[in-house]
Amino acid sequence: MGRTYLVEEGIGQYLAELSTKVKPYVTGLLIGQCSPQRDYVVRAVRTPPKEQQQEESLGPPKLASLDEEWITTHASQVSRMLPGGLLVLGVFMIATPELAKDGQTALRKLIFSVEKSLSKRRLWKPAEEEVSDRAALQICSATKKVVCRTYDVQDPKSSAKPADWKYQSALTASWVALGCTVNVNIHIPLLATSPNHDLEKNTKNGLNRWSKQIEDSVFLINGQVKDEDTELLEGQKKFRGNTQPGTQFSDVKVLTQLCQGASARSTATVQVCSGSINLRGAVKCRAYLHSNKPKVKEAIQALKRDIINTLSDRCEILFEDLILNEGPQKKMKKLKKKQNPKNKKTPAYFGREYHVLPQRLFVPVAGSSVMLSDYKFGDEAVGEIQERFVEMLDQPVQAEDMHIAEDIST
């Protein structure tokens, strides 16, 4: 028996509208959440068109012209905008009948390419029992026939399995939201033997060590330590009587260990360093979970991953911004010589440099209780963020709907 995908009803209308514009095909991503029993699809997002695609469309239609790199890059950008609990669940394609026979082959290739691209950026490892099936949705633009299959991305030789695609109204209406604020103070030494271009690599290594601390942390949900195998909503229903519609919010406190246990042995290493990176600030994290008897361990896992992802993504965005503005050869020069922000006092010694990491903001999804995320630099205009939501998520956003969640972090 194959997997079942419960799909937000509005996605059916979105895909139907896309099918009227197919020339000769359109691809996109499926966004949602996995669970042991079934998967939930809360968004479908078409791949942004490229200018040169208009020229290519003059030739005979063929799936061999699919730009795999463009699609995987889009998936990486979209994954940054997903809070904890949400991920890229698969890919879809709407194509004309003459391309239908090659559709599944193209989708299979895309699924594995997207997963490979996303897994490279993760600082956490999937759990052994985690669902590794990803969806390949194919729709014929003429007949509107929907075919959904899954592939196991952990198995390169995986063959297609049939899956059920079922629409449901108000899919996320009673989902659970969890939120926390994590104070970050990470010290990353830069070895004297490390070349300048390893700055990003050193940062990622430092974040990797920090992520292990987050994995080992204790999570208090509404002030309580709960057994991982218990139901997340257990106890809440008793006080509320009937479950009320609307998102149920849980406040979470994260307690990191200050030192290793007495039984753990450690060794000190002396290294010659030429400098260090310090990441400091408070980050706002959020995760969403389905309401079908979610377990505590599912909620904690989703929030852990959001904590780790949000800091890692910000560092990536900062480095990309430096490269975009200055070029790779000037990146280190900028790191050393850029003036401090006006609200910072210049240190008495040479070499300290401040860079402000982008702030996190949340934006509601139309017809859903789930909010998506993005990052904003201080000098970035609201219009730029609105354009990014339209390009990446095919969703218009009003300025008043953007909720900046944090103060500035460095």
Secondary structure, DSSP 8 states (H G I E B T S, - for coil): ---EEEEEHHHHHHHHHHHTT-SSEEEEEEEEE--SS-EEEEEEEE----THHHHHTTS---GGG--HHHHHHHHHHHHHT--BT-EEEEEEEEE-GGGHHHHHHHHHHHHHHHHHHHHHH-SS---TTS--EEEEEEEETTT--EEEEEEETT-TT---EE-EEEEETTTTTT-EEEEEEEEEEEEEEEETTS-GGGHHHHHHHHHHHHHHHHHT-EEEETTB---TTSBTTTTHHHHHSS--SS-EEEEEEEE--SS--TT---------EEEEEEEEEEEEEEEEE-SSS-BHHHHHHHHHHHHHHHHHHHHHHHHHHHHHHH-GGGHHHHHHH----TTS---SSTT-----B-EEEEEE-TTSS-EEEEEE-TT--HHHHHHHHHHHHS----GGG-EE----B-
